Amino acid sequence: MATAFTAGDERLSAETALQDALADALGDQAERVERRAIPGVAGRSLVETALEADAQLLVLAGGGTASVLPGTTSQYVLRKAPCPVLIVPGTATVA
């Protein structure tokens, strides 16, 4: 039987995944990063939130494919972002 997820469930899942990824990448320093899980069209939401927050840096995860070209969302953000953008390859690991 399929389980129905609410918008609240999806948001909680996104926030948990974000928190876990930051903890894995930054360890104790993860608490210094402002985290936001924002619903909407990914590229547009990222750019709008960066503007509102006066972001210093946007970090995007790569798609995990062998391609060196950024995906559609990354291309949009690269063109429109009000701050520097870092795209981390999907296969990257943090030492």
C-alpha positions as CSV (number, residue, x, y, z in Angstrom):
1,M,0.0,0.0,0.0
2,A,1.4,3.4,-0.9
3,T,2.0,6.0,1.7
4,A,0.8,9.6,1.1
5,F,3.2,12.3,2.1
6,T,2.0,15.8,3.0
7,A,3.8,19.0,2.3
8,G,4.8,19.0,5.9
9,D,6.3,15.6,5.6
10,E,8.2,16.6,2.5
11,R,9.6,19.7,4.2
12,L,10.7,17.8,7.3
13,S,12.4,15.2,5.1
14,A,14.2,18.0,3.1
15,E,15.3,19.8,6.3
16,T,16.6,16.5,7.8
17,A,18.5,15.6,4.6
18,L,20.0,19.1,4.5
19,Q,21.0,19.0,8.2
20,D,22.6,15.5,7.7
21,A,24.5,16.6,4.6
22,L,25.9,19.7,6.3
23,A,26.9,17.6,9.4
24,D,28.7,15.1,7.2
25,A,30.5,17.8,5.2
26,L,31.3,20.3,8.0
27,G,31.1,18.4,11.3
28,D,30.9,20.8,14.3
29,Q,31.0,23.8,11.9
30,A,27.6,22.9,10.4
31,E,25.8,24.9,13.1
32,R,27.3,28.1,11.7
33,V,25.5,27.7,8.4
34,E,22.1,29.1,8.0
35,R,19.8,26.4,6.5
36,R,16.6,26.9,4.6
37,A,14.3,24.4,3.0
38,I,12.1,26.5,0.6
39,P,9.3,25.1,-1.6
40,G,8.9,26.1,-5.2
41,V,10.7,25.9,-8.5
42,A,14.3,25.1,-7.5
43,G,16.3,27.7,-9.5
44,R,14.0,30.6,-8.9
45,S,13.6,29.8,-5.2
46,L,17.3,29.6,-4.7
47,V,18.0,33.0,-6.4
48,E,15.1,34.7,-4.6
49,T,16.1,33.3,-1.2
50,A,19.8,34.3,-1.9
51,L,18.6,37.9,-2.6
52,E,16.4,38.0,0.5
53,A,19.1,36.6,2.8
54,D,21.9,38.7,1.3
55,A,23.7,35.4,0.7
56,Q,27.5,35.4,0.5
57,L,27.6,32.0,-1.3
58,L,25.3,29.4,-2.9
59,V,26.4,25.8,-2.8
60,L,24.7,23.4,-5.2
61,A,25.1,19.6,-5.4
62,G,25.9,18.4,-8.9
63,G,23.6,15.9,-10.6
64,G,26.0,12.9,-10.1
65,T,26.3,12.2,-13.8
66,A,29.6,11.9,-15.6
67,S,28.9,15.2,-17.5
68,V,31.0,18.2,-16.6
69,L,28.1,20.5,-17.7
70,P,25.8,21.9,-15.0
71,G,22.1,20.9,-15.2
72,T,19.2,23.2,-15.9
73,T,18.8,24.4,-12.3
74,S,22.5,25.1,-11.9
75,Q,22.6,27.0,-15.2
76,Y,19.7,29.2,-14.1
77,V,21.3,29.9,-10.7
78,L,24.7,30.6,-12.3
79,R,23.1,33.2,-14.6
80,K,20.9,34.9,-12.0
81,A,22.5,34.5,-8.6
82,P,23.4,37.7,-6.7
83,C,26.5,36.0,-5.2
84,P,29.2,33.4,-6.1
85,V,27.9,29.9,-6.8
86,L,29.8,26.7,-6.0
87,I,28.7,23.5,-7.7
88,V,30.0,20.4,-5.9
89,P,30.1,17.3,-8.1
90,G,27.6,14.6,-7.1
91,T,30.5,12.1,-6.7
92,A,32.5,14.4,-4.4
93,T,33.5,13.2,-0.9
94,V,34.7,15.3,2.0
95,A,37.9,14.1,3.6
